[in-house]
Amino acid sequence: MITEALKVYNTMSGKKEDFVPLKPGKVGIYVCGPTTYNFIHLGNGRPIVVFDMIRRYLEYIGYEVTYIQNFTDVDDKIINRAKEENSPPLQLAAKYIEEYFKDADALNVKRATVHPKVSEHMEEIIAFVKGLEEKGFAYEVEGDVYFAVERFPEYGKLSKRTLEDLKAGARIDVDERKRHPADFALWKKAKEGEPYWDSPWGKGRPGWHIECSTMSSKYLGETFDIHGGGFDLIFPHHENEIAQSEALYGAQMARYWMHNGFITINKEKMSKSLGNFFLLRDILKKYDPQVVRFYLLSTHYRSPLDFDDQKLEAAGKGLERLQTAYRLMEEAISRDITGQDTANDKTDRIKEETKVLHRRFLDAMNDDFNTALAIAVLFDCARAINSIVAEGINFDSEIEALKELGKIYVELTKVLGIELNKTNSGDSALVESLLALIIEIRQDARTKKDFKTADMIRDRLKEQGILLEDTPQGVRWRYL
């Protein structure tokens, strides 16, 4: 399937482009990870899930993916938080890296090929800054080292900003030591009480942007395929990465720049600075992590996603529909069939429907990873399974055709990181046990010919979005 005609929206060009990796059959991806000074919030969770999905799909269609996601464990925010907690900064960062993995694991996010940390790459970072200085792209002022944006003619090409615009919009309190207001720090002189590393410019630590240029080139090379992150990283972070990397190496940094949209609260961007954020840890206490993942993928990754409890509830019901179809399929294919093993029109119809559904899913994902359309295909898969099972399975050939449909159904949900036979909370198990009890009570009423009570139970469940189906094999339930 590696020949699939995948199109990817490239922020650099502002349009969808055919995806052609640097090396045939291989893809290198670098995704900016969190600054580890707190638990991650839902807004942080979106790029984590989005780029995990992109990785999974690329692997599904046959690519060998090298996936790098860093941790920023040296930063002003970490230093300030460490002072508040009276904790060594690196120890604080290590604590929140560990907490990050708990949330990421709950969301079924695969571990990166490498999770590099800033603190473990100081030698490479210093060498990178030194290289920029030697090439005339950086200058030192009293122990601080800045990148000279005017020395890089293409500065602003990702964010579509000009140096004139940046100069006009510069704050009044801009550092007068800088040659241009947009010049940014590559190395920062250590202040009293701050962590530091020895360097040619004295004791200090790296600026924010240099870390990703250094680590991406170390693990993926001077040029790699995909650089990803949230929309808010386009400027200044990714713009500055491009300037640093392309100035040093004289080569294109990334072939495709991909950015996910914001999560909003009442249409306003979710962020810690605005104070309108929800910690992912708290959300995962309330909702099954699979539901949260399903919700995060329910909208195309480049579109904004507005946080709403009702939308999460709806995502939960949608996921239950997919899981119900999986359960019915498992029940159907586990039954012994005494019918003749003869192909028939129904068998052919199931096989054809399987091919069509698979093709539609691939088409959706090949159109810039359109998970909203891909999920719509999964619902169609679920409906097809429900319909086939409701009609009854009479021949071994029908069982085999349904197995193949089920195999594709499970494969495609796993591409999105959803495990149909897995739940991380007791909610689904509780629902199933309660419904089994209700169905037993209804069956007892029917046995006693108390059809009024039996019908009342069926109708009340339907009002709650649950349909009971009386079949020769017994009573089944599913979400409407």
C-alpha positions as CSV (number, residue, x, y, z in Angstrom):
1,M,0.0,0.0,0.0
2,I,3.0,2.3,0.1
3,T,2.0,3.5,-3.3
4,E,-1.1,5.2,-1.9
5,A,-1.5,8.7,-3.2
6,L,-1.2,10.5,0.1
7,K,-1.6,14.3,0.1
8,V,-0.4,16.4,3.0
9,Y,-1.1,20.0,3.8
10,N,2.2,21.9,4.0
11,T,2.1,25.0,6.1
12,M,5.1,26.3,4.2
13,S,3.3,26.3,0.8
14,G,-0.2,26.8,2.2
15,K,-1.6,23.9,0.1
16,K,-1.9,20.1,-0.1
17,E,1.0,18.4,-1.7
18,D,1.8,14.9,-2.8
19,F,3.8,13.2,0.0
20,V,7.2,12.1,-1.3
21,P,9.6,11.2,1.5
22,L,13.3,11.9,1.3
23,K,14.1,8.2,1.3
24,P,11.8,5.7,-0.4
25,G,9.9,3.6,2.1
26,K,11.2,5.6,5.1
27,V,9.8,8.7,7.0
28,G,11.5,10.9,9.5
29,I,9.1,12.9,11.8
30,Y,10.0,15.4,14.5
31,V,7.3,16.7,16.8
32,C,7.8,19.3,19.5
33,G,7.1,17.9,22.9
34,P,6.0,19.6,26.1
35,T,7.9,21.9,28.4
36,T,7.8,19.8,31.6
37,Y,6.8,22.1,34.4
38,N,3.2,20.9,35.0
39,F,0.8,18.2,34.0
40,I,-0.2,18.5,30.4
41,H,-3.6,20.1,29.5
42,L,-6.1,19.0,26.8
43,G,-4.6,21.5,24.4
44,N,-1.2,19.7,24.8
45,G,-2.9,16.4,24.3
46,R,-4.2,17.2,20.8
47,P,-0.8,17.3,18.9
48,I,0.3,14.2,20.9
49,V,-2.7,12.2,19.6
50,V,-2.8,13.8,16.1
51,F,0.8,13.0,15.3
52,D,0.6,9.5,16.8
53,M,-2.3,9.0,14.4
54,I,-0.3,10.2,11.5
55,R,2.6,7.9,12.5
56,R,0.2,5.0,12.8
57,Y,-1.3,5.6,9.3
58,L,2.1,5.9,7.7
59,E,3.2,2.6,9.3
60,Y,-0.1,1.0,8.2
61,I,0.5,1.8,4.5
62,G,4.0,0.4,4.7
63,Y,6.5,3.1,5.7
64,E,9.3,2.6,8.2
65,V,8.9,5.6,10.6
66,T,11.5,7.2,12.8
67,Y,9.5,9.3,15.2
68,I,11.3,11.8,17.5
69,Q,9.5,13.8,20.2
70,N,11.6,15.9,22.6
71,F,11.1,17.0,26.2
72,T,12.1,20.6,27.1
73,D,13.5,20.1,30.5
74,V,15.5,23.3,30.7
75,D,13.4,26.4,30.5
76,D,12.4,29.6,32.4
77,K,9.0,28.1,33.3
78,I,10.7,25.1,34.8
79,I,13.1,27.3,36.8
80,N,10.3,29.5,38.1
81,R,8.1,26.5,39.1
82,A,11.0,24.8,40.8
83,K,11.6,27.9,42.9
84,E,7.9,27.8,43.9
85,E,8.1,24.1,44.9
86,N,11.6,24.4,46.4
87,S,12.8,21.6,44.1
88,P,15.9,21.3,41.8
89,P,14.7,22.2,38.2
90,L,15.9,19.0,36.6
91,Q,14.3,16.9,39.3
92,L,11.0,18.8,38.8
93,A,11.2,18.3,35.0
94,A,11.9,14.6,35.5
95,K,8.8,14.3,37.7
96,Y,6.5,15.8,35.0
97,I,8.1,13.7,32.2
98,E,7.1,10.7,34.2
99,E,3.6,12.1,34.6
100,Y,3.4,12.9,30.9
101,F,4.0,9.2,30.0
102,K,1.1,8.2,32.3
103,D,-1.3,10.4,30.3
104,A,0.2,9.5,26.9
105,D,0.0,5.8,27.7
106,A,-3.6,6.2,28.8
107,L,-4.4,7.8,25.5
108,N,-2.7,4.8,23.7
109,V,0.1,7.0,22.3
110,K,3.0,4.9,21.1
111,R,6.4,5.8,22.5
112,A,8.6,7.8,20.2
113,T,11.6,6.1,18.6
114,V,13.6,8.5,20.7
115,H,12.5,11.0,23.4
116,P,15.5,13.3,23.6
117,K,15.9,15.8,26.5
118,V,17.6,19.2,26.3
119,S,19.6,18.5,29.4
120,E,21.2,15.5,27.7
121,H,22.3,17.3,24.6
122,M,24.2,20.3,25.9
123,E,27.4,19.4,24.0
124,E,25.6,19.2,20.7
125,I,23.7,22.5,21.4
126,I,26.8,24.4,22.2
127,A,28.5,23.1,19.0
128,F,25.4,24.2,17.0
129,V,25.5,27.7,18.4
130,K,29.3,27.9,17.9
131,G,28.8,26.8,14.3
132,L,26.3,29.6,13.7
133,E,28.7,32.1,15.3
134,E,31.5,31.0,13.1
135,K,29.4,31.4,10.0
136,G,28.4,34.9,11.0
137,F,24.7,34.2,11.9
138,A,25.2,34.7,15.6
139,Y,26.8,37.3,17.9
140,E,27.6,37.4,21.6
141,V,26.8,40.2,23.9
142,E,27.9,40.0,27.6
143,G,27.5,36.2,27.7
144,D,24.2,36.1,25.7
145,V,24.3,34.8,22.1
146,Y,21.7,36.0,19.6
147,F,20.8,34.9,16.1
148,A,21.0,37.7,13.6
149,V,17.8,37.5,11.6
150,E,18.9,40.0,9.0
151,R,21.7,37.6,8.0
152,F,19.1,35.1,7.0
153,P,17.2,36.5,3.9
154,E,14.4,34.0,4.1
155,Y,13.4,34.7,7.7
156,G,9.6,34.8,8.0
157,K,8.9,32.4,5.1
158,L,6.9,29.9,7.2
159,S,4.8,32.5,9.1
160,K,4.6,34.9,6.2
161,R,6.0,37.7,8.3
162,T,8.5,40.3,7.2
163,L,11.4,41.9,9.2
164,E,9.8,45.2,8.6
165,D,6.5,44.0,10.2
166,L,8.4,42.5,13.1
167,K,10.4,45.7,13.7
168,A,7.3,47.8,13.6
169,G,5.5,45.5,16.1
170,A,8.4,45.2,18.5
171,R,7.7,46.1,22.1
172,I,9.1,49.4,23.5
173,D,11.2,47.5,26.1
174,V,13.1,45.4,23.5
175,D,16.7,44.6,24.5
176,E,18.7,47.5,23.1
177,R,21.8,45.2,22.9
178,K,20.2,43.3,20.0
179,R,21.0,44.4,16.4
180,H,17.4,43.8,15.4
181,P,14.3,43.6,17.6
182,A,13.5,40.1,16.2
183,D,17.0,38.7,17.0
184,F,16.4,35.7,19.4
185,A,18.5,34.0,22.0
186,L,20.6,31.0,21.2
187,W,22.4,31.0,24.5
188,K,21.4,32.8,27.7
189,K,23.8,33.9,30.4
190,A,23.0,32.2,33.7
191,K,21.5,34.4,36.4
192,E,22.3,33.8,40.1
193,G,20.7,30.6,41.4
194,E,19.8,29.2,38.0
195,P,21.1,26.0,36.5
196,Y,24.0,26.5,34.1
197,W,26.4,24.7,31.8
198,D,29.9,25.9,30.9
199,S,30.3,27.2,27.3
200,P,32.6,29.4,25.2
201,W,30.5,32.3,26.2
202,G,30.6,31.6,30.0
203,K,28.1,29.8,32.2
204,G,24.6,29.7,30.8
205,R,21.9,27.6,29.2
206,P,20.3,27.3,25.7
207,G,17.5,29.4,24.3
208,W,14.2,27.7,23.5
209,H,14.5,27.3,19.8
210,I,18.0,25.9,19.5
211,E,17.2,22.7,21.2
212,C,14.8,21.4,18.5
213,S,17.2,22.3,15.6
214,T,20.0,20.4,17.4
215,M,18.0,17.3,18.3
216,S,16.1,17.0,15.0
217,S,19.4,17.1,13.0
218,K,21.1,14.7,15.4
219,Y,18.4,12.0,15.0
220,L,17.0,12.7,11.6
221,G,19.7,14.5,9.7
222,E,20.0,18.0,8.2
223,T,16.9,17.5,6.1
224,F,14.0,15.3,7.1
225,D,10.4,14.7,6.1
226,I,7.8,16.0,8.6
227,H,8.1,18.6,11.3
228,G,4.9,18.8,13.4
229,G,3.4,20.7,16.3
230,G,0.6,23.0,17.3
231,F,-0.5,26.0,15.2
232,D,0.8,28.3,17.9
233,L,4.4,27.1,17.3
234,I,4.6,28.4,13.7
235,F,5.9,31.7,15.1
236,P,8.3,32.2,16.6
237,H,9.4,28.6,17.4
238,H,9.3,26.9,14.0
239,E,10.3,30.0,12.2
240,N,13.4,30.3,14.3
241,E,14.2,26.6,14.0
242,I,14.2,27.0,10.2
243,A,16.5,30.0,10.4
244,Q,19.0,28.2,12.7
245,S,19.0,24.9,10.8
246,E,19.1,26.2,7.3
247,A,21.7,28.9,8.2
248,L,24.1,26.3,9.6
249,Y,23.6,23.5,7.1
250,G,22.6,25.4,4.0
251,A,19.9,22.8,3.4
252,Q,16.1,22.6,3.7
253,M,15.2,21.7,7.2
254,A,11.9,19.8,6.8
255,R,10.0,18.9,3.6
256,Y,6.6,19.2,5.1
257,W,5.5,21.4,8.0
258,M,2.3,20.2,9.7
259,H,0.3,22.0,12.4
260,N,-2.8,21.0,14.3
261,G,-5.5,23.5,15.2
262,F,-6.2,24.9,18.6
263,I,-8.6,23.5,21.2
264,T,-10.8,26.3,22.3
265,I,-13.0,27.1,25.3
266,N,-16.0,29.1,24.2
267,K,-14.1,29.9,20.9
268,E,-11.0,31.1,22.9
269,K,-7.7,29.3,22.6
270,M,-7.0,27.0,25.6
271,S,-3.7,27.8,27.3
272,K,-2.1,27.9,30.7
273,S,-1.4,31.6,30.4
274,L,-5.1,32.4,29.9
275,G,-6.0,30.2,32.8
276,N,-8.9,28.5,30.8
277,F,-7.3,25.1,30.5
278,F,-8.3,21.7,31.7
279,L,-5.6,19.3,32.9
280,L,-5.7,16.1,30.8
281,R,-5.3,14.2,34.0
282,D,-8.5,15.5,35.4
283,I,-10.4,14.8,32.2
284,L,-9.2,11.2,32.1
285,K,-10.6,10.8,35.6
286,K,-14.0,11.7,34.3
287,Y,-13.9,10.1,30.8
288,D,-12.5,6.9,29.4
289,P,-9.2,7.7,27.8
290,Q,-10.4,6.0,24.6
291,V,-13.3,8.4,24.5
292,V,-11.0,11.4,24.9
293,R,-8.8,10.1,22.0
294,F,-11.8,9.5,19.9
295,Y,-13.1,13.0,20.6
296,L,-9.7,14.5,19.7
297,L,-9.7,12.8,16.3
298,S,-13.4,13.5,15.5
299,T,-12.5,16.8,13.8
300,H,-9.9,17.2,11.1
301,Y,-6.6,18.0,12.8
302,R,-6.2,21.4,11.2
303,S,-9.6,22.6,12.3
304,P,-10.2,24.2,15.7
305,L,-11.9,21.9,18.2
306,D,-14.1,23.5,20.9
307,F,-14.1,21.8,24.3
308,D,-17.6,20.8,25.5
309,D,-18.7,18.2,27.9
310,Q,-21.7,17.4,25.7
311,K,-19.3,16.7,22.8
312,L,-17.3,14.3,24.9
313,E,-20.5,12.6,25.9
314,A,-21.5,12.3,22.2
315,A,-18.0,10.9,21.5
316,G,-18.5,8.3,24.2
317,K,-21.8,7.2,22.7
318,G,-20.3,7.1,19.2
319,L,-17.4,4.9,20.4
320,E,-19.9,2.6,22.2
321,R,-21.7,2.1,18.8
322,L,-18.4,0.9,17.3
323,Q,-17.7,-1.4,20.2
324,T,-21.2,-2.8,20.1
325,A,-20.8,-3.8,16.5
326,Y,-17.5,-5.4,17.4
327,R,-19.2,-7.4,20.1
328,L,-22.0,-8.6,17.9
329,M,-19.5,-9.6,15.2
330,E,-17.5,-11.6,17.7
331,E,-20.7,-13.4,18.9
332,A,-21.7,-14.1,15.3
333,I,-18.4,-15.6,14.1
334,S,-18.1,-17.7,17.3
335,R,-21.3,-19.7,16.6
336,D,-21.3,-23.1,14.9
337,I,-22.9,-23.0,11.5
338,T,-24.4,-26.2,10.2
339,G,-25.2,-24.7,6.8
340,Q,-23.5,-25.7,3.6
341,D,-20.2,-24.1,2.9
342,T,-21.5,-22.5,-0.3
343,A,-20.8,-19.1,-1.6
344,N,-23.9,-17.1,-2.3
345,D,-25.1,-13.6,-3.1
346,K,-24.8,-12.5,0.5
347,T,-21.2,-13.7,0.7
348,D,-20.3,-11.8,-2.4
349,R,-22.1,-8.7,-1.1
350,I,-20.2,-8.8,2.2
351,K,-16.9,-9.1,0.3
352,E,-17.7,-6.2,-2.0
353,E,-18.8,-4.0,0.9
354,T,-15.6,-4.8,2.7
355,K,-13.5,-3.6,-0.3
356,V,-15.5,-0.5,-0.7
357,L,-15.3,0.5,3.0
358,H,-11.6,-0.2,3.1
359,R,-11.1,2.0,0.0
360,R,-13.2,4.8,1.4
361,F,-11.1,4.8,4.6
362,L,-7.9,5.0,2.7
363,D,-9.2,7.8,0.5
364,A,-10.2,9.8,3.6
365,M,-6.8,9.3,5.3
366,N,-4.9,10.0,2.1
367,D,-6.7,13.4,1.9
368,D,-4.4,15.0,4.5
369,F,-5.4,12.5,7.3
370,N,-9.1,13.4,7.3
371,T,-10.0,11.5,10.5
372,A,-13.5,13.0,10.5
373,L,-14.3,11.2,7.2
374,A,-12.4,8.1,8.3
375,I,-14.6,7.9,11.4
376,A,-17.7,8.2,9.3
377,V,-16.5,5.2,7.3
378,L,-16.0,3.3,10.6
379,F,-19.6,4.0,11.5
380,D,-20.6,2.7,8.1
381,C,-18.6,-0.5,8.9
382,A,-20.4,-0.8,12.2
383,R,-23.8,-0.4,10.4
384,A,-22.8,-3.0,7.8
385,I,-21.8,-5.5,10.6
386,N,-25.1,-4.9,12.5
387,S,-27.1,-5.4,9.4
388,I,-25.3,-8.6,8.4
389,V,-25.7,-10.1,11.9
390,A,-29.4,-9.0,12.1
391,E,-30.1,-10.9,8.8
392,G,-28.6,-14.0,10.3
393,I,-25.5,-16.1,9.3
394,N,-26.4,-19.3,7.6
395,F,-23.3,-20.5,5.8
396,D,-19.7,-21.0,6.6
397,S,-18.8,-18.8,3.6
398,E,-20.8,-15.9,5.2
399,I,-18.9,-16.4,8.4
400,E,-15.6,-16.2,6.5
401,A,-16.7,-13.0,4.7
402,L,-17.8,-11.5,8.0
403,K,-14.5,-12.4,9.5
404,E,-12.7,-10.5,6.8
405,L,-14.9,-7.5,7.2
406,G,-14.2,-7.7,11.0
407,K,-10.5,-7.9,10.4
408,I,-10.5,-4.8,8.3
409,Y,-12.8,-3.0,10.8
410,V,-10.4,-3.8,13.7
411,E,-7.3,-2.8,11.6
412,L,-8.8,0.6,10.7
413,T,-9.8,1.5,14.2
414,K,-6.3,0.6,15.4
415,V,-4.9,3.0,12.7
416,L,-6.7,5.7,14.8
417,G,-5.3,4.2,18.0
418,I,-8.7,2.9,19.1
419,E,-8.9,-0.6,20.6
420,L,-12.4,-1.9,20.3
421,N,-12.1,-4.7,22.8
422,K,-10.4,-2.5,25.4
423,T,-11.7,0.0,28.0
424,N,-9.7,1.9,30.6
425,S,-12.5,2.4,33.0
426,G,-15.3,0.4,34.6
427,D,-18.1,2.3,32.8
428,S,-18.5,-0.1,29.8
429,A,-18.4,-3.2,32.0
430,L,-21.0,-1.6,34.3
431,V,-23.3,-0.7,31.4
432,E,-23.1,-4.2,30.0
433,S,-23.9,-5.9,33.4
434,L,-26.8,-3.5,34.0
435,L,-28.3,-4.1,30.6
436,A,-27.9,-7.9,31.0
437,L,-29.9,-7.5,34.2
438,I,-32.6,-5.4,32.6
439,I,-32.8,-7.8,29.6
440,E,-33.2,-10.7,32.1
441,I,-36.0,-8.9,33.9
442,R,-37.7,-8.2,30.6
443,Q,-37.4,-11.8,29.5
444,D,-38.9,-12.9,32.7
445,A,-41.9,-10.5,32.1
446,R,-42.3,-12.0,28.6
447,T,-42.3,-15.5,30.0
448,K,-45.1,-14.5,32.4
449,K,-46.9,-12.9,29.4
450,D,-46.6,-9.5,31.0
451,F,-46.1,-7.9,27.6
452,K,-47.0,-4.4,29.0
453,T,-44.0,-4.4,31.3
454,A,-41.7,-6.0,28.6
455,D,-42.7,-3.4,26.0
456,M,-42.3,-0.6,28.6
457,I,-38.7,-1.7,29.3
458,R,-38.0,-1.8,25.6
459,D,-39.5,1.6,24.9
460,R,-37.8,3.3,27.9
461,L,-34.4,1.9,26.8
462,K,-35.1,3.2,23.3
463,E,-35.7,6.7,24.8
464,Q,-32.2,6.4,26.3
465,G,-30.7,5.6,22.9
466,I,-30.5,1.8,23.4
467,L,-32.3,-0.6,21.0
468,L,-33.3,-4.1,22.0
469,E,-33.5,-6.6,19.1
470,D,-35.3,-10.0,19.6
471,T,-33.6,-12.5,17.4
472,P,-33.7,-16.3,17.1
473,Q,-30.3,-16.3,18.9
474,G,-31.6,-14.3,21.8
475,V,-31.9,-10.6,22.7
476,R,-29.2,-8.2,21.5
477,W,-28.8,-4.6,22.3
478,R,-27.0,-1.7,20.5
479,Y,-26.8,2.0,20.6
480,L,-29.1,3.9,18.2
